Amino acid sequence: MDPIETAAAVSSGVIVGFTLGLVGGGGSILAVPLLLYVVGMPDPHLAIGTSAVAVAVNAFANLVPHAREQHVRWHPALVFAAAGLAGAFAGSSIGKAVDGRRLLILFALLMLFVAAMMLRGRKTGSGPVGAERPVNLWRLGQIGLGVGSLSGFYGIGGGFLVVPGLILGTGMPTIAAIGSALVAVGVFGTTTALNYAASGLVDWPVALLFIAGGIGGGWIGARLARRLSAQRQTLTRLLGCILVVMSGYMLYRSLR
């Protein structure tokens, strides 16, 4: 890699990590368009496989502080992740078989959906982490399978789907769902990355540079988030607007 490509990969990782640290979600979906249009990857499948590696590493890295704060409900999290693992493998296998241009169109539409969720905003639980209702393993497994399939198909962590899925399946508070979701996001990302790597669709040097940039960007974003906590909803909506613009650009490039 030449110095420009190296700088582009690290900078793109910083952007994703900073967004995740600042807003707390939705940033991973920026990885694929950044790898395509900033780093300059020629193949959408290669970009998805490479981003899946970064998603998995970031999820497991962020899991540690949440576990220390006892925000992780291990039993439902592992059930959800185990059920979704098969879905992630199936979804990523289907994604590899889909034409790259069509895959990008579907990815852009997903970005619009995520942007709509961010612009609408959501209520966050402010109460302490407490007891939840008894876990319905069958229901939780079904939700996990569906979310894992979507996560694998698009090569994203799917945290924006895992969090509400865990709340729907268990009734756990939002903060517990955010921490627990990282288990599933890491498992889904790892499964997708390994599936794509088996087909030679992971650029490992770029992935490592992307991860390095993401760690630094995440640290900066997390520190800034403490100062801007009152503006969290505004920042989330700003990210939603950015996703609308990027998805429009992806559609323009794919349909042209």
HELIX and SHEET records of a PDB file:
HELIX    1   1 PRO A    3  VAL A   23  1                                  21    
HELIX    2   2 GLY A   27  LEU A   30  5                                   4    
HELIX    3   3 ALA A   31  LEU A   34  1                                   4    
HELIX    4   4 LEU A   35  VAL A   39  3                                   5    
HELIX    5   5 PRO A   44  ARG A   68  1                                  25    
HELIX    6   6 TRP A   74  ALA A   97  1                                  24    
HELIX    7   7 GLY A  100  ARG A  120  1                                  21    
HELIX    8   8 LEU A  137  TYR A  154  1                                  18    
HELIX    9   9 GLY A  159  THR A  170  1                                  12    
HELIX   10  10 THR A  174  ALA A  198  1                                  25    
HELIX   11  11 TRP A  204  ARG A  227  1                                  24    
HELIX   12  12 SER A  229  GLN A  231  5                                   3    
HELIX   13  13 ARG A  232  LEU A  255  1                                  24    
END                                                                             
